[in-house]
């Protein structure tokens, strides 16, 4: 067994989880799946075409971490899994993709060679696919097969579409609750793609008070703050054993981007609040290790960042026909300056949340896309959030980068950009806001009527604690542009489903009934939307 898995099982034992071998296998869906022997032909961690390499190696393996797909294009999609070998050595993993769930109408099949250098993860680009089409996929080693996953390609760029429906999520602190919202996503069959907008994992240790608010038995592994490559791999491995997260990945393709907790709290390009240089190694090495583990464990195209290098970017755009173009931003590691000390520094025009290169790429894309809706998928609230007049709640979001935000808002207001929607995570609380440079300027802005240049939809968290309802009530008088907000302790966690048509773009909030116990029940929240050509939020329904 590879070192990360030994550490994982040892940590389970040390945490005194009362799990028998059979119950663990039942949880992971492995009962009845026998180990198998595989013969490997090469050791370079890539596709194997049977042209030789190292001598064959017999390896006993199992699939413990589910399957996933992501970054759909109109003719291809990324497929992902991870094998757990009992002994070190390269493993040849076969994969196949089919038009049917029974995996009989095959479209493509091949073999991928994985090894310890990539933590035995498997990531392939399945090509030759039809646009906007559903497929099923599976992996196999000898007689051992993975679960079957379902995926869907993007439509062709020039396709004329009547509807695109997607969901977005953020902030899943493993120790804080059960991933019931992921199960809600898994149970839906009406979603084209899911966005993960950051904080997919958290770096906290088991002793951190934020990581152990409830006695749920969901202790973080390893039990210390993660700082090394092996630490980050172990934490990703723990998350991928969660049955609800596995189900959500197996049900839909995902488009992922990171926020801070994939590295550490309040990170930026050159450091982080939660990193002590020297004591926790160098920031450069820690960032590199976190990014490497992220690319190993998430279904993100290697072409976006082929060397998994911290100085390369994760931002990209994906077209869904003539209806939607998604602009997936990297507001965390690509060009962010350190968080400012105060509001005066936050207004410095030289400060950047994203680099000038990314800003130019975004604005050029917004101006030239033929798509009806321009959707920015990004991490922290772009809208203002004040706790008193002129007093931002935090300077880590765009409130700490005011000049660049104003430049974007000016561009959104121009004649050559329209129908801008921003989807956001990070703050663990549901919001629908209108985008305006100064919400308190009553001459320029009237909520729901004039002065807005776009709308922001913010999802609640999967589990992480958000604002209590009492705090939401206190915030409302200082934030005229907030059209909807909902906070709660146990019941305010979930996701958002957005439906885009040629006429409207509507967001429906969905909430898990609890995160304190495993439940497959959820309640609908309100639906807020935007009409074509009118950049203001409209309440469609309360439920």
Buried (B, 14 or more C-beta within 10 A) or exposed (E): BBEBBEBBBEBBEEBEBEBEEEEBBBBBBBEEBEBBBBEBBBBEBBBBEEEEBEEBBEBBBBBBBBBBBBBBBBBBBBBBBBBBBEEBBBBBBBBBBBBEEEBEEEBBBBBBBBBBEBBBBBBBBBEEBEBBBBBBBBBBBBEBBBBBBBBBBBBBBEBEBEEBBBBBBBBBBBBBBBBBBBBBBBEBEEBBBBBBBBBBBBBBBBEBEBBBBEEBEBBBBBBBBBBBBBBBBBBBBBBBBBBBBBBBBBBBBBBBBBBBBBBBBBBBBEBBEBBEEEEBBEBEBBBBBBBBBBBBBBBBBEEBBEEBEBEBBBBBBBBBBBBBBBBBBBBBBBBBBBBBEEBEBBBBEEBBBBBEEBBEBBBEBBEEBEBBBBBBBBBBBBBBBBEEEEEBBBBBBBBBBBBBBBEBBEBBBEEEBBBBBBBBBBBBBBBBBBBBBBBBEEEEBBBBEEBBBBBBBBBBBBBBBBBBBEBBEEBEEBBBBBBBBBBBBBBBBBBBBBBBBBEBBBBBBBBBBBBBEBBEEBEBBBBBBBBEEBBBBBEEEEE
